[in-house]
């Protein structure tokens, strides 16, 4: 004998909603993982660009140091 107030269809509807919710959450997680992978790739690219820029600056500074030393004024004690 069925219990009073029990609707067999309600359980099935709730199961479908739960599955839809689960699929929706799974889709969001997949999209988030894809976005994070793209951002991680971009961060790596930016780090590589920063490393390249550091190298160029170091080379530029090391190339300009001898010229800068030649332009430095001689101190009074060092006059010839």
SVG drawing of the C-alpha trace seen along z (x, -y; Angstrom):
<svg xmlns="http://www.w3.org/2000/svg" viewBox="-2 -69 102 71">
<polyline fill="none" stroke="black" stroke-width="0.4" points="0.0,0.0 1.4,-3.4 2.3,-5.9 0.0,-8.9 1.5,-12.0 4.1,-10.0 4.4,-10.9 6.6,-8.5 7.2,-11.1 8.6,-13.7 11.7,-11.5 12.4,-11.1 12.1,-14.9 14.5,-15.6 16.9,-13.1 16.8,-14.8 17.4,-18.2 20.3,-16.8 21.8,-15.3 21.3,-18.7 22.9,-20.5 25.8,-18.0 26.3,-18.4 26.2,-22.2 28.8,-22.2 30.9,-19.8 30.7,-22.1 31.7,-25.1 34.7,-23.2 35.8,-22.2 35.6,-25.8 37.4,-27.0 40.2,-24.5 40.5,-25.6 40.7,-29.2 43.3,-28.5 45.4,-26.6 45.2,-29.6 46.2,-32.0 49.1,-29.7 50.4,-29.7 50.1,-33.5 52.0,-33.8 54.8,-31.6 55.0,-33.7 55.2,-36.9 57.9,-35.3 59.9,-34.4 59.6,-38.0 60.7,-39.4 63.7,-37.1 64.6,-38.2 64.3,-41.8 66.5,-41.3 69.2,-39.8 69.0,-42.7 69.2,-45.2 72.2,-43.4 74.0,-43.4 73.2,-47.0 74.5,-48.0 77.6,-46.0 78.3,-47.4 77.7,-51.0 79.8,-50.7 83.2,-51.2 82.0,-54.2 80.5,-55.6 83.8,-55.2 85.6,-57.1 83.2,-60.0 83.5,-60.2 85.1,-63.4 88.5,-63.1 88.5,-64.1 90.8,-67.0 93.1,-64.6 93.4,-62.6 94.3,-65.5 97.3,-65.0"/>
</svg>
